[in-house]
Amino acid sequence: FHLEAYGETAVNYNRDMEMFPVVRRIIEKITGELERSGKADKLRELADSEDCRALGAMLHAAAVAKAVAKGDGEAINGILRQVLSTEEGRRVAQKINEAMK
């Protein structure tokens, strides 16, 4: 997609996510399904919870963004392990699980 659109080869296509039509349609479909089911509201409320704010304060945003941009699965797994090792992380994971039922 990047080569076709810009005439240059890209090593990492993550930055093209919003422009990549198939991925964009998938994200739109998931978002629409979450909205119709009412799960989006539950997830938004959870994102604004004290537990999520505490987790956000624990994480280094630049490190998370870098790991995601690079597609560094090992780093992402390490971040998830760090989050899930906390009481807040376990509570948030449980609430996400409940919201998605």
C-alpha positions, 0 to 999 in steps of 0.5 A: 500500500505504501509503495503504491501510494507514495512510490517508496518502499516502507519497512514498517507499515504501522504508520499506514494503519489509518490509511490502509483500507482493509484494516480501517474497515475492520477497525470500523466494523469492530468499533460499530459492533462495540457501539451497537452492543453498548460495550463501548460505553462500558470500556470508555467508563473503564478507561476513565476509572481510577485503576486505569489512571493508576496503570497509565501513571505506571507506564512509560508512554514513549516506551509503549509507543516505541514497542508498538511502532516497532512491532516488538512482541517481546517488549509488548508482552513484558509491558503486559506482564508488568501491568497484570502483575499489579492489583490494578492491572488484574482488576482492569483485566477482569472488568474488560473480560466482564464488559466483553461478555 
